[in-house]
């Protein structure tokens, strides 16, 4: 039986969407502020022997250094790698400067993290009518005001804009028009589909679906039957039907903080001391934004890099630091026998009052000073 392809109507007025992605943001800020680091391989976070890399400069990436990589691995790949502790407050300040530029062009700004965002400039507040020219202007303003470079993707939907911003990095731009989209999507490897993880990509490739062209003959129903929930998303992507709007009111799903320590913690007292610090960080953000949650999650990483997570939910929101701290202590006590030594502790709160469709780790996993 041959399924008929379902066609979805396009918006009456085609959207003009820009995805801006700062180039090696944390590392670039450090290189900007310290001339001695410019042109050198830099890793933000971690140390020579402990922790993980939060960000890597392009000079470090040449050697294979990547974010979330154990510091010891990064140092092995690049023996002359320079580790910098970094400052979340500093990065947040720069991020606000950049967002002010975005908001001067459109109110439809959807931040994804400190260093990237979607903008809908279909009807801009200022500047030319061309999304391409607006993207150029924004990148130039960012450079002039922050001395940092940004890359941009411009298209008629979010998926294509997101993929496009990565094509000519660093300090580049790519535009994908509706006419160019079918050929671009046909040639795009499924592993490069934003939202398709490594496991799903491997599964698709094992089934013979390596590029968009391999998926294009399938109907939406066929994709749903073959790939489940992901199938409808794949159909939307490969047929350029991603009609998700830019959402300026996107809320976070969780707020969390974690730290990798320069020395393993092997006593209850030391762990509770660090959890108290993390609880303060998390609660201060919740209180500042008046957005509290009902679920507390403790994350523990053993010296063997095995991660253990435990959660506890409440009927109502946690609105006191003491409750958050005591809950963290209780989760720790319940799991000390299983994980008596840790190299990392993390604490997060989810099930927020104003919960949206995304979220990021707000407090970065830089190594904590002893």
C-alpha positions as CSV (number, residue, x, y, z in Angstrom):
1,X,0.0,0.0,0.0
2,X,1.4,3.4,-1.0
3,X,0.8,6.1,1.6
4,X,-0.2,9.6,0.4
5,X,2.2,12.3,1.5
6,X,0.6,14.7,3.8
7,X,1.3,18.3,2.9
8,X,1.2,21.0,5.6
9,X,0.4,24.6,4.8
10,X,3.2,27.1,5.2
11,X,2.6,30.3,7.3
12,X,0.8,33.0,5.3
13,X,3.9,35.2,5.7
14,X,7.1,33.3,5.5
15,X,9.2,33.6,8.7
16,X,12.6,35.1,8.7
17,X,14.6,33.4,11.4
18,X,18.2,33.9,12.5
19,X,20.2,31.7,14.8
20,X,23.1,33.4,16.4
21,X,25.8,31.3,18.1
22,X,28.8,32.9,19.7
23,X,32.2,31.4,18.8
24,X,33.8,29.5,21.6
25,X,32.1,31.9,23.9
26,X,33.7,31.3,27.3
27,X,37.1,30.7,26.0
28,X,36.9,33.8,23.7
29,X,35.9,36.0,26.6
30,X,39.0,34.8,28.5
31,X,41.2,35.4,25.5
32,X,39.7,38.9,25.1
33,X,40.4,39.8,28.7
34,X,43.9,38.3,28.9
35,X,46.1,39.1,25.9
36,X,48.5,36.4,27.0
37,X,45.9,33.8,26.1
38,X,45.3,35.0,22.5
39,X,46.2,32.5,19.8
40,X,46.8,29.8,22.4
41,X,44.9,26.6,23.2
42,X,42.7,27.4,26.2
43,X,40.3,25.3,28.2
44,X,37.8,26.9,30.6
45,X,37.0,24.8,33.7
46,X,38.7,21.8,35.1
47,X,42.5,21.6,35.8
48,X,45.4,19.6,34.5
49,X,44.3,16.5,36.4
50,X,40.7,16.9,37.5
51,X,37.4,18.2,36.4
52,X,35.9,18.6,32.9
53,X,36.3,21.1,30.2
54,X,33.4,23.5,30.1
55,X,34.6,25.2,26.9
56,X,37.6,25.1,24.5
57,X,39.1,27.7,22.3
58,X,39.4,27.0,18.6
59,X,43.2,26.6,19.0
60,X,42.5,23.8,21.5
61,X,39.8,22.2,19.3
62,X,42.4,21.6,16.6
63,X,43.9,19.0,19.0
64,X,40.5,17.4,19.6
65,X,39.7,19.1,22.9
66,X,36.0,19.5,23.4
67,X,33.6,20.6,26.1
68,X,32.5,18.0,28.6
69,X,35.8,16.1,28.1
70,X,37.7,15.0,31.2
71,X,40.6,17.4,31.8
72,X,43.1,14.6,31.9
73,X,42.1,13.5,28.4
74,X,42.2,17.1,27.2
75,X,45.8,17.5,28.6
76,X,46.8,14.3,27.0
77,X,45.6,15.5,23.6
78,X,47.1,18.9,24.0
79,X,50.1,18.9,26.4
80,X,50.4,22.7,26.2
81,X,46.7,23.4,26.9
82,X,46.1,26.3,29.3
83,X,43.4,25.8,31.9
84,X,41.4,28.8,33.0
85,X,38.9,28.7,35.9
86,X,36.4,31.1,34.3
87,X,33.7,33.2,35.7
88,X,30.0,32.5,35.2
89,X,29.1,36.1,36.4
90,X,31.4,37.6,33.7
91,X,29.9,35.4,31.0
92,X,26.4,36.3,32.0
93,X,27.2,40.0,31.9
94,X,28.5,39.7,28.4
95,X,25.5,37.6,27.4
96,X,23.2,40.3,28.5
97,X,25.1,42.8,26.4
98,X,24.5,40.6,23.4
99,X,20.8,40.0,24.2
100,X,20.3,43.8,24.4
101,X,21.5,43.9,20.8
102,X,19.1,41.2,19.8
103,X,16.2,42.9,21.5
104,X,16.9,46.1,19.7
105,X,15.9,44.4,16.5
106,X,13.0,42.2,17.6
107,X,11.1,41.3,20.7
108,X,10.9,37.7,19.4
109,X,14.2,36.4,21.0
110,X,14.4,32.9,22.3
111,X,17.7,32.3,24.2
112,X,18.9,28.7,24.2
113,X,21.9,29.3,26.5
114,X,24.2,32.2,27.4
115,X,25.8,32.1,24.0
116,X,23.1,31.3,21.4
117,X,19.5,32.4,20.6
118,X,16.9,32.3,17.9
119,X,15.5,35.6,16.5
120,X,12.4,36.1,14.4
121,X,13.0,39.2,12.3
122,X,9.9,38.8,10.0
123,X,8.9,42.2,11.1
124,X,12.0,43.9,12.7
125,X,11.8,46.8,15.0
126,X,14.7,48.5,13.1
127,X,17.2,47.9,10.3
128,X,16.6,46.5,6.8
129,X,13.8,44.1,5.9
130,X,16.4,41.5,4.9
131,X,17.1,38.9,7.5
132,X,20.5,38.4,5.9
133,X,21.4,42.1,6.3
134,X,20.1,42.1,9.9
135,X,22.2,39.1,10.7
136,X,25.3,40.9,9.3
137,X,24.4,44.0,11.3
138,X,24.0,42.1,14.5
139,X,27.3,40.3,14.2
140,X,29.0,43.6,13.5
141,X,27.4,45.2,16.6
142,X,28.4,42.3,18.8
143,X,32.0,42.6,17.5
144,X,32.1,46.4,18.1
145,X,30.5,46.2,21.6
146,X,32.1,43.1,23.0
147,X,35.2,42.4,20.8
148,X,33.8,38.9,20.2
149,X,32.8,37.1,17.0
150,X,29.5,35.3,16.4
151,X,28.3,33.0,13.6
152,X,24.8,33.1,12.2
153,X,22.4,30.9,10.3
154,X,19.5,32.5,8.4
155,X,16.5,30.6,7.1
156,X,12.7,30.3,7.1
157,X,12.5,27.8,10.0
158,X,14.4,27.1,13.2
159,X,15.9,23.8,12.3
160,X,17.6,25.1,9.1
161,X,18.7,28.3,10.9
162,X,20.3,26.3,13.7
163,X,22.1,23.9,11.3
164,X,23.2,26.8,9.1
165,X,24.9,28.7,11.9
166,X,27.4,25.9,12.4
167,X,28.4,25.6,8.7
168,X,30.8,28.5,8.4
169,X,32.1,28.7,12.0
170,X,33.9,30.6,13.4
171,X,32.9,34.2,12.5
172,X,30.8,33.1,9.5
173,X,27.2,33.1,8.2
174,X,25.1,30.8,6.0
175,X,21.7,31.5,4.4
176,X,19.4,28.7,3.4
177,X,16.4,29.8,1.2
178,X,13.3,27.8,0.6
179,X,14.5,27.0,-2.9
180,X,17.8,25.7,-1.6
181,X,16.3,23.7,1.3
182,X,15.3,20.4,-0.5
183,X,18.8,19.9,-1.9
184,X,20.5,20.9,1.4
185,X,18.3,18.6,3.5
186,X,18.8,15.7,1.0
187,X,22.5,15.9,1.4
188,X,22.5,16.4,5.2
189,X,23.7,13.4,7.2
190,X,21.2,12.2,9.8
191,X,23.8,12.5,12.5
192,X,23.8,16.3,11.8
193,X,20.1,16.6,12.4
194,X,19.7,18.9,15.4
195,X,17.9,16.9,18.1
196,X,19.0,13.5,16.8
197,X,21.4,12.0,19.4
198,X,24.2,9.6,18.8
199,X,22.1,6.6,19.7
200,X,19.3,7.5,17.3
201,X,21.7,8.4,14.5
202,X,23.4,5.1,14.8
203,X,20.1,3.3,14.8
204,X,19.0,5.2,11.7
205,X,22.2,4.5,9.9
206,X,22.0,0.8,10.7
207,X,18.6,0.8,9.1
208,X,20.1,2.3,6.0
209,X,19.0,5.9,6.6
210,X,22.2,7.9,6.3
211,X,21.1,11.2,4.8
212,X,18.0,13.2,4.4
213,X,17.6,11.8,0.9
214,X,17.1,8.3,2.4
215,X,14.2,9.6,4.5
216,X,12.5,11.8,2.0
217,X,10.5,9.0,0.2
218,X,8.8,8.1,3.5
219,X,5.4,9.5,4.5
220,X,4.7,10.9,7.9
221,X,2.8,7.8,8.9
222,X,5.5,5.5,7.7
223,X,8.1,7.5,9.7
224,X,5.9,7.3,12.8
225,X,5.4,3.6,12.5
226,X,9.2,3.0,11.9
227,X,10.7,5.4,14.4
228,X,7.9,6.1,16.9
229,X,7.6,9.6,18.4
230,X,10.8,10.7,16.7
231,X,9.3,9.8,13.3
232,X,7.0,12.8,13.1
233,X,9.8,15.1,14.1
234,X,12.1,13.6,11.4
235,X,9.3,14.0,8.8
236,X,9.0,17.7,9.8
237,X,12.7,18.2,9.5
238,X,13.4,16.5,6.2
239,X,10.5,18.1,4.5
240,X,11.3,21.6,5.7
241,X,8.0,21.7,7.7
242,X,9.5,22.8,11.0
243,X,6.9,25.4,11.9
244,X,7.9,26.0,15.5
245,X,7.7,29.7,16.4
246,X,10.4,31.6,18.1
247,X,9.3,31.6,21.8
248,X,10.5,34.6,23.8
249,X,8.8,33.3,27.0
250,X,10.5,30.0,27.0
251,X,11.0,28.9,30.6
252,X,13.6,26.5,32.1
253,X,12.7,23.0,33.1
254,X,15.3,22.9,35.8
255,X,17.9,24.9,37.6
256,X,21.1,23.2,38.7
257,X,24.7,23.5,39.9
258,X,27.5,21.0,40.0
259,X,31.1,21.0,40.9
260,X,34.1,18.7,40.1
261,X,36.6,18.8,43.0
262,X,40.4,18.9,42.8
263,X,40.5,16.1,45.4
264,X,38.0,13.3,45.9
265,X,35.6,13.8,48.8
266,X,35.4,10.8,51.1
267,X,33.6,12.1,54.3
268,X,30.0,12.9,54.9
269,X,31.0,16.3,56.4
270,X,33.0,17.4,53.3
271,X,30.1,16.4,51.0
272,X,27.5,18.2,53.1
273,X,29.7,21.3,53.1
274,X,29.8,21.3,49.3
275,X,26.1,20.6,49.0
276,X,25.3,23.6,51.2
277,X,27.3,25.7,48.7
278,X,25.4,24.3,45.7
279,X,22.1,24.7,47.5
280,X,22.7,28.4,48.0
281,X,23.6,28.9,44.4
282,X,20.5,27.1,43.1
283,X,18.1,28.7,45.6
284,X,19.4,32.2,44.9
285,X,18.5,31.8,41.3
286,X,15.0,30.3,42.1
287,X,14.3,33.2,44.5
288,X,15.6,35.9,42.2
289,X,13.2,34.7,39.5
290,X,10.4,33.8,41.9
291,X,10.2,30.4,40.2
292,X,10.3,27.5,42.6
293,X,10.2,23.7,42.0
294,X,8.9,20.5,43.6
295,X,11.6,18.0,42.7
296,X,15.2,17.9,44.1
297,X,17.8,15.8,42.3
298,X,21.2,14.9,43.7
299,X,24.0,13.9,41.3
300,X,27.1,12.0,42.5
301,X,30.0,10.9,40.3
302,X,32.4,8.3,41.6
303,X,36.2,8.3,41.0
304,X,35.4,5.6,38.3
305,X,33.2,8.2,36.5
306,X,30.0,6.3,37.3
307,X,27.1,8.7,37.8
308,X,24.4,8.1,40.4
309,X,21.3,10.3,40.5
310,X,18.6,10.3,43.1
311,X,15.5,12.5,43.3
312,X,12.7,13.4,45.8
313,X,9.5,15.2,44.9
314,X,7.1,17.2,47.1
315,X,3.4,18.1,46.9
316,X,4.3,21.8,46.8
317,X,7.2,24.0,45.8
318,X,10.3,24.2,47.9
319,X,10.4,27.8,49.0
320,X,13.1,27.8,51.6
321,X,16.9,27.3,51.4
322,X,16.8,25.2,54.6
323,X,14.3,22.7,53.0
324,X,16.4,22.5,49.9
325,X,19.6,22.0,51.9
326,X,18.1,19.4,54.2
327,X,16.6,17.5,51.3
328,X,20.1,17.4,49.6
329,X,21.6,16.1,52.9
330,X,18.9,13.4,53.2
331,X,19.5,12.2,49.6
332,X,23.2,12.1,50.3
333,X,22.8,10.1,53.5
334,X,20.6,7.6,51.7
335,X,23.3,7.0,49.1
336,X,26.6,7.3,51.0
337,X,26.9,3.5,51.4
338,X,26.6,3.0,47.6
339,X,28.9,6.0,46.7
340,X,31.2,6.6,49.6
341,X,33.7,8.6,47.6
342,X,32.8,11.3,45.0
343,X,34.7,13.4,42.5
344,X,31.6,15.5,41.6
345,X,28.4,16.6,43.3
346,X,25.5,18.2,41.6
347,X,22.1,19.6,42.8
348,X,19.1,20.6,40.7
349,X,15.5,21.6,41.2
350,X,12.9,20.7,38.6
351,X,9.1,20.6,38.2
352,X,9.2,24.4,38.3
353,X,6.1,26.6,38.6
354,X,6.8,28.2,35.2
355,X,8.1,25.2,33.3
356,X,8.7,25.5,29.6
357,X,10.1,23.5,26.7
358,X,13.7,23.7,27.5
359,X,16.4,24.3,30.0
360,X,20.1,24.5,30.6
361,X,22.5,24.0,33.5
362,X,22.7,27.6,34.6
363,X,25.7,27.2,37.0
364,X,28.6,25.8,35.2
365,X,30.7,22.8,36.2
366,X,33.9,24.7,36.9
367,X,36.2,23.1,39.4
368,X,35.7,24.5,42.9
369,X,38.6,25.9,44.7
370,X,39.6,24.1,47.9
